[in-house]
Every structure is written in structure tokens, then in C-alpha cells.
Amino acid sequence: MNYRSQNSSLAIHSHYVIGAWIFVSIRFSQRLLLLDEQSDLFLRTLVYLGGYCTIEQAGRLGLANSATRVVAHLEALKKLGFLKQIADYPVIYQVTKSATRLVGSDLMARRRHTPPTIRCKLLGVNFYLEAKAWPAEFVFHHSEKIALFNAAGCATDALPHFRGQPYLWQDFVLRRADGTICVAAVDRGHDTVKYQTRTLARRYGRVLEHLPSEFALILAVATERRCQLYRKWAARPIARPFTHDTLQPYQVQAAIPQLHISHEEKQE
């Protein structure tokens, strides 16, 4: 390889380590070595949560212990190619393909999304942060989600399926302190509550039949109005076999900002 082609094939990024900028190759394996345990855990968690975060959320996810350090870490991860900034106000970061490689699955987290979908994913991050304090233990790995249901007495064939395989990627699975296994879905504000209630009831109806006293659905919502609508439809026949006791909305307390997307998506 000649000098020019070599330079064109090796993009250079920088990383902030102990107060100094050091430069490394774009190669994933080399960049991976520069991730400390805290940053690695942050990126993996963010991928599973949907791929987006604000600066404030990054701090609450434990990326660093001060606002200044959070910003420095986010910028370092951006320069390393694990994050990209997709909005200026508020500043919002999204994971890249490199970050999704950390968990071995794409999960759609790095794809381009509309502002309503991004708001939905940011709402999911806030739900996670609040639910952890209930307390609740989240299960992220797909195989571990299936194992959790199996151990509780729910057969794999009763779980939602897609193309003949059990499919639990799109919803959160968590266990509450009382042992209840919950599936939490984030309300898509641009879809009707009736449609989402009916869809979830159909997807998880057989799970409830296997675990009538150990399973519940949670809908994470942004407003009291959406809470009221979910309570309304949970009491209607379209929610069967669920009732208002087993399909419950949860209003996330932290507000989700309006988005002003100004950055063009960059090809990786």
C-alpha cells in the first residue's frame, strides 16, 4: 500500500486520557483497548436502552462524577467513534456501529430515527433511571430474558415470536423487589394508546396465562393524559387477558426536551 492510500484508509481519532490527548487508529480493536470499564459499561447500557442520551442522562448513567467530566468523556467517546452528536439543543448523542459491536447485536440503536422516535428512546432512558430506584433489576441480554421467563415457569413458545424465534428485543424486561417479572414498553406518543394496548396484550397474553400472579406489563409514559388513556383501555376487552392490575402505566417524572436536529448523519 502506498503512502497516500495508507493515509486515506486509516482515519485518525483522539482520546482523552489523564489530561492529555493521544491519537489512535480508527481500528476497532485498538480503540476498544482505550475504553475503561466505566465507559464500556456506559456504552453497553446505552445500546440496550435504545442508543440515545442527553448530557444529563449520561451523568445519571454513571459515565463520570461531575458535569465537566461527563462532557469530556462524551467528547472523547465521540472522537473514538463510539458516539455521534445528532442535536445541538439540547445536546444529544447517539451510539454508532462501533458501540453496537460491544454487545454483538445491532438492535437498531445506531440507525437514523425520526424526532418522535428519538424522544421515545430518551423517555426510555429516564424510565430506566427511575425504575432502578424502585428498586428493579433489568435484564438486557436476550438469552437471559428468555431464561428468566423459563425459570419462572413460562414456556419459550408462550413468549412473543418473530419469524419463528422468541423475540424480546424491543421491550425492557425487569424483576421488581417482590419477584414480579415485568415487561416495560415505552409509550410511542405518535401512536394511539388503543393500538399499543391491544398489540401488547396480544404479544404477552400467553405469558400472563403461564404466570398469572408473577407477571405484569408496564407502559412508560410522559404525561398524565397518556396515563389516563392507558388506564381506560386496560379496563376494556381489548386488553384481555390483562386488567388494570396487570397492565399499568407509569408516568416518568423527568421531562423529555423538544428536539432540534441539526447534524447530518455521517456514514461509518
C-alpha positions, 0 to 999 in steps of 0.5 A, a space after each residue: 500500500 502506498 503512502 497516500 492510500 495508507 493515509 486515506 484508509 486509516 482515519 485518525 481519532 483522539 482520546 482523552 486520557 489523564 489530561 492529555 490527548 493521544 491519537 489512535 487508529 480508527 481500528 476497532 480493536 485498538 480503540 476498544 483497548 482505550 475504553 475503561 470499564 466505566 465507559 464500556 459499561 456506559 456504552 453497553 447500557 446505552 445500546 440496550 436502552 435504545 442508543 440515545 442520551 442527553 448530557 444529563 442522562 449520561 451523568 445519571 448513567 454513571 459515565 463520570 462524577 461531575 458535569 465537566 467530566 461527563 462532557 469530556 468523556 462524551 467528547 472523547 467517546 465521540 472522537 473514538 467513534 463510539 458516539 455521534 452528536 445528532 442535536 445541538 439543543 439540547 445536546 444529544 448523542 447517539 451510539 454508532 456501529 462501533 458501540 453496537 459491536 460491544 454487545 454483538 447485536 445491532 438492535 437498531 440503536 445506531 440507525 437514523 430515527 425520526 424526532 418522535 422516535 428519538 424522544 421515545 428512546 430518551 423517555 426510555 432512558 429516564 424510565 430506566 433511571 427511575 425504575 432502578 430506584 424502585 428498586 428493579 433489576 433489568 435484564 438486557 441480554 436476550 438469552 437471559 430474558 428468555 431464561 428468566 421467563 423459563 425459570 419462572 415457569 413460562 414456556 419459550 413458545 408462550 413468549 412473543 415470536 418473530 419469524 419463528 424465534 422468541 423475540 424480546 428485543 424491543 421491550 425492557 424486561 425487569 424483576 421488581 423487589 417482590 419477584 414480579 417479572 415485568 415487561 416495560 414498553 415505552 409509550 410511542 406518543 405518535 401512536 394511539 394508546 388503543 393500538 399499543 394496548 391491544 398489540 401488547 396484550 396480544 404479544 404477552 397474553 400467553 405469558 400472563 396465562 403461564 404466570 398469572 400472579 408473577 407477571 405484569 406489563 408496564 407502559 412508560 409514559 410522559 404525561 398524565 393524559 397518556 396515563 389516563 388513556 392507558 388506564 381506560 383501555 386496560 379496563 376494556 376487552 381489548 386488553 384481555 387477558 390483562 386488567 388494570 392490575 396487570 397492565 399499568 402505566 407509569 408516568 416518568 417524572 423527568 421531562 423529555 426536551 423538544 428536539 432540534 436536529 441539526 447534524 447530518 448523519 455521517 456514514 461509518 
